[in-house]
Every structure is written in structure tokens, then in C-alpha cells.
């Protein structure tokens, strides 16, 4: 019952964020933040699910400051962590900074993975992919919203995946040409 209520709250949150997306530009507050604090906020929301599913969390030290909008970046990270938990039945979720790019956050899971033919469409509004259809767990709007939000923040997202091995989401948080307020 608690998990179902949590799911309903998530769907409502997603719809509200979708509606807010149109006026998002006037809603942005770009400030320099400690990335670790933002990630902790997003992870905290799912603590009970990590415990219930016995999924371990590997959270590396995130010594990085980013120019972003805190509430919108937390929303994006919550969506990605939610997906990782949804499609990971055992193993772990790792969150760390890319060795090659200091402002790229990686969220990697040991979940079911995404089929090659689905990867190209995961950011399309309404696209659920094979896994989403099989488990009826997907609305097809979460990753679409993530990409839209990140675009407005001048950040970017890429996803690589291997069926049966897991998925790796890379969020490039560098904002070239912007100065902190």
C-alpha cells in the first residue's frame, strides 16, 4: 500500500512538473551549488526503496560545484534514480563523477538494461520501451521531462545500456558561457 501511494505521488509530481515546464524559463534560479548536496537530496527520497529492494548504493565523493537550478536538478536526479530502482532487481546503483569530465555525473545501475532498438527513443514523450510495456511500470514521460529540463538548464543527458548488465546515465552539468549569480 505504501509503495502504491508513493507511485501515485510520483505520477502527480511528474504531471505537475510537465505543466510547469512551459513557464520554466521564468522559474529558473541559477546559482552555484555543491553537487553532493543535490545528489543527497535526491537519494534521500528513495532510501526506503533501496532498503526494501536490498539494492546497495555506491555514492562516491562528489567534490564539484555546479551552476544550476537546485529544484529542477533534484527533480531530474529523482527521476533517474527512480528508473534505476524500478528496473534493478538486485545489485547496486553507483553515483560518481566521470574520470574524464569533471562536471559529468554518472548514475549507473546493474538492472535489466535497455534494448538497442529502444535506446534511440527513450527521450521521446510517451515512449515506454519494451521494459516499460512488459512491467507496466512506465509512463513514458520521465526521461522526456529530464531531457527537456536539462536542455533548459544548458546541461545534457546521454544514456548507454546493455541488456542484462545495466544502464549508465551521464549528465553533463558544465554550462559553458554562463557565470554564477
N, C-alpha and C positions, 0 to 999 in steps of 0.2 A: 504493500500500500504506500509506504513512504517513498519508494523508488518511482512509483507511478505519478505521485504528486510532484516529485522533483522533475519528472519528464514534462508534465503539463506546464509547470512554471518555466521550464526552459523554452518550450514552444511559444508561450506567451511572450517571453523576453525576446525571442527571435523575431516575432511578428512586430513587436514594438520597435525594435532596432531597425527592421526593414522599413517601417513607416518613417522613422527619424532620418533615414539615410538621405532622403531628398533634401532636407534642410541642413544636412550635416556640416556643410562648409561654414555656416554662420555659428555652428555649435562647437567648432574646434578651439581647443586651448592648447597651443603648442608650447611646452616647457621642457626643460631638460630633467629627466628622471633617472633614478638608479634602476636599471633593468631588473636586478634581483628582487626589488620590492614589488614591481609589477607582476613578475612571474609568480612570486609567493602568493599574491592576492588571488591569482587565477587558480593556482594549485589548491589553495585552502578550500575553495568551494567544493572540490571533489574528494576531499580527504576520506570521507566515509565510504565512497565507492572504491577507492584504492584498497581500503581495508576489507570491505565485503568481497571484492573480487580477488583478493590476495595478489594484486599487481604491485610490484615494487616500483618505487620512484627513485631514479638516479638523477639528482639535481646537482649539477656541477656549480662551481663558484662562477658567478656571473659578474665579473668586475668590468662593468660597462655602463656608461651613461648615454642615454638616447634622447633625442629631441622628438617628442611625440605627444599625443593626447592620451593621457592615462586611462580614462574610462573606456575609450574606444579600443585601445590596445589590449586592455584587460578582457574586453568582450571577445576580441579575436582569439586570444590565447585560451579563453574558456571554451570556445567552440572547438578548437583544435585538440585540446586535452580531452574534451567530451568525446570527440570522434575516436581518439586513440583508445580511451577506456571502453567505448562501445564495441570496438572491433578487436580488442585484445582480450583473450580468454585466460591466458597465462603468460607469465614472463614479466617484462618490465617496460616502463616508459622512461626514456632518458631525455633530459633537457640540458643543453650545453651550448656554448658559443663555438662557432665554426673556427677551426685552427687557421684557415686561410683567409678569413674575412672577419675582422674584429667586431663588426656590428651585425653579424648574421646569427640569429638564434635558431637552433635546431631542436625540434621536438620529434623524437624517434621512438617507434613502438615495435613490439615483437608480435603484432597482431596478424590478422588474416591476409593483409595486403590488398592491393587494388589491381585488378586485371589491366593489362596493357591497353586493351581497347576502350577501357573506361577512363584511364588517366587523362586523356586529352579533353574530356568533357566534365571533369569534376567541379569546375568553377561555373558551369552553366546553371542558370536558375532553373530549379525544378528537376535537375538530373540526379537520380539516386544511385545509378550504377547497379551492378549485379549484387553486391553485398547488401546494399540498402533494400533492394527488392526482395531478396531471399529472407532477410531477417525482419522486414517491415520496420526497420529502426530509423529510417532516414526520411527527412522532409525534402531534401534536395535544395535547401536554401542556406544552410550553414556555411559551406565553403564559398558559395556565391557572395554572401554577405561579407565574409572575411576578405575576399579579394577586393570588393568594392570599397570597404573601409580602408584597407591598406593602400589602395590606389590614391584615395583622398588624402591620406597621411604622407604621401610620397614614399611609402615603403612598398616592398614587393614580396610575393609568396611563390614558392615553387614546391612541387611535390614529386618525389620519386618513390617507387614502391615495387615490391616483389611479392607475388602471391605466395602465401605460406611462410614468408620471412618477416614481413612488416612494412611499415611506411615511414618515410622521413620527410618532414615538413621543414622547409628553410624559409625563414622570414628575414629579409634584408631590411634592417632598420636605419641604414645610412640615409641621410637626407642631404644630398649634395645641393649646395647653393642656399641653404637655409641657416639662419643664425638663431640662437636661443633668445627668448624674450627677456 
